[in-house]
Amino acid sequence: MLTTDLTVGVFGEIPRYNFVNKKGELDGFDLDIIRKAVSELGCKAIFKKMPFEKLEPSLLRGDVDMIISGMGMSQERLNKFAMVPYLCKPTNAFGLVFLKTSTGTPSSLEEFKESTVAVITKTRPEKYLAAKKVEKLPLEDEDSVKTCLKAHKAAAALLGTDAAIILTQDDDNFGYIEIPVEKEFQVKGIGIGICKERTSLFAKMTKVIEELNSSGFISECDKKWNATPGH
């Protein structure tokens, strides 16, 4: 058990996962998980909402004890800090979303080498497009993807596979294909970031998250927030 409250950095701008609800409170799948996990440790979570790009620096400086915001466990992140997986969905592909036309379904990203591809700014897909030297159109959120494609501002959009599934599952106007990616762009699941030096906190959080998985709590939260497409 812990005797002091834990400060948690959170983005707070991702629908379903972490966002500010109509009451002005932080809410979502991530918040349900972290609140329950911290309460099991005998303390409370004190949240610090901040821009996504400031989460990692804040953790490494010691301004917060943990960070959570639907963060993929990429090798780049694991080189910098430890991560406790709470939504274990290893991914080795991105989803390429496109507006369906009579010309058929694309088969690879190569077909868009001479086109503009939309992407959510500050994400792994954006880094992937830069590495592949594909012209990109940065967007602030997934809600603007469909509008962008319908207006023909971009030929396609590269997203995480979960986002691609959610975006296309109830709209016959759009389709998606999976784009396999190299190891450096793959993730081992979604995790809670903790400094490597905080070995005791890492061990405690790992144990608690395993218990929440075993008890079915995380599965219930998953269904409540539709964190995993298909629920």
N, C-alpha and C positions, 0 to 999 in steps of 0.2 A: 504494500500500500504506500501511496505517496502522501506527504504532509503539506505540500504546497500546490497551489493551482497551476495549471499549465497554460501557457500562452500559445495560441495556434494561429498561424498566418493563413488567410483564406482570400481568394480572389473575389468571390461573391457575385459573379456576373455570368454564371453558367446555368441556364435553365435546367431544372430537375436536380442537378448535382449540388450547386451552391449558389444561392441568389437571395435577394432581399424581397420578402413577401409583402403583401398589402398592409401588414401591420408594422412594416419597417424593421422586421426581424430577419436575421440570417436563417435560411431554411434550406432543405433539400437532402438528398441522399448522403452526401459527404458529411453534412452537419449531424444527421441522425447517427451515423456511425461513430463519429469522433466524440459526440456528447456521451453516448452510451459507453464507449471504451474508456473514456476518462473517468466517468462515474464509477466504473468497475474498479478503477485504481484508487478510489476513495477521495477524489478531488473534483474540481470544476474546470471547464475549459473557458478561457478568456480569449475571445476572437479579435484579431486585428485584420480588418479588411484593407486590402492594398492591391495595386496593379499587379497583374500576373507576373510581369518581368521582375518585380521586386521581391517575390516570394523567396527565391533561392538565395539572393544576397542577404536578405534578412535572417534566414536560417543560419547561413555560414558566419554571419557576424555575431550570432547569439542573441539577436533582438527578439526572437520567438523560439519556443521549444520544439515546435513541429510545424509542418506546412501540409495542407491538404487542399486539393482543387482539381480532382480528376486527373492527376499527373501520371503520365505513362512512365513506367520503370525502364527508361532507356539506358544503354550503357554509359552514355555521356553523363547522365544524372548520377548513376551508381558509382561513377568514378569520383564524384564530389561529396556525396553524402549517402547515408543508409536509407533504405525504404522498406516499409512494412506493407506487403500486399494485402489489400482488402477486397479488391474486385479482380480476381485472378483470371485475366483473359489475355494470355500472350498473343500478340499479333505480329504477323510477318508480311502484312500487306496494307495498302491504302485503298480507299474506294474512289473510283473515278465516276462522277455523276455527270450525266449528259441529258439533253433534251431529245426525246425520241423523234426521229424523222423517218422519211421513206427510204433513206439511203442505207439503213441498217444499223447494226450495233458495232461500235468500235471494238477493237480487240487488244489494243495496247496504248500506252502513253505516247509511243513513237508517232502515232497518227496525228498528234497535236503539237509536234515539234515546231511547226510554222504558225501555230495559233497562240492565242492567249488563254491561259488556264486560271480560273479563279481559285483562291485559297484563303483560308482564315489566317490572318496575320499572327506571327509569333508562334507557329506550330511546326511540328515535324514535317508535315506535307509541304509547308513553305520552304523549309530547308532542302527538302528532296527536290523540289522544282528548281531551286537555285543550283543544286549540284548537277542536275541534268540539263542545265542551261535552257530551260523552258520559260518563255515570257509569262509572267504571272500578274494577276490582278488581285491585290490584297483586299480582303473584306474584313469587317470588324466581327461579324458573327454569322452563324449558319442560317439565320432567318433571312438574310439577304441573298442567299445562293440562288434560289429559284427565280427571284425577280431579275437577278443579273443574267441568268441563262436565257430567260424568256425575252429579255431586251437585247439579246445577242451581244452583250458586252464582253462575254467570254464564250469560248467554244465548249468548255467543260469545267468542272470544279473537282479539285483533289481534296478529299477529306479523310478522316479516320473511318475505318470500315463501319463502326457502330453508327456514326453520324450519317454515312451514306445510306445505310439500311433504313434508319428512321426517316430520312428525307424522302425516300422513294417508295416506302412500303404501302402508302395509301394514295399514291398519285400515279396514275397510268401514263402521265405525260413525261415522266422521268424514268430513267434506268440507271444502273451502275454496273461496273465491272471491277473486280479486284485487281490491283496492280502489285505483284510481289516486289518486295524491296530487300535491299542488302541488309546484313546484320546490324550495321551502324544505325539504321533507321527503325529497327524492330524494337518492340517493348515486351517486357516479361509480365505485364499486368499493370494495374493501377495501384499506386502506393502512397503511403504517408511518409513524408520526408523527415528524417531525424539526423542530427549531426553524428558522424561516426564516433566521436569521442563520448557520446552519451550512451555508452554500452548498456547500462542498467535500464535506462528508459526504453531503449530499443528492445531489450529482452522482455520487459514487462508488457510493452505494447504488442509485441509479436504473440505472446501467450494469450493476451486478452482477445486479440483479433481471431486467433485460432478457436478460442472458446465461443466467440460470437458466431463464427461460421458453423461450428458443430451444433450449437443450440438452434440454428435456423434463423437467428435474428437478422443476419445480413441478407439472407434470402428473402425474408419478409420485406425488408427495406427496399431491396431490389425490385420486388413486385410493386410496392407502393409507388415508387418513383419512376418505374420503367427504366431503370438504369441500364439494363441489358435488353436490347431489342428482342422482341418475341414474347415478353411477359405481358 
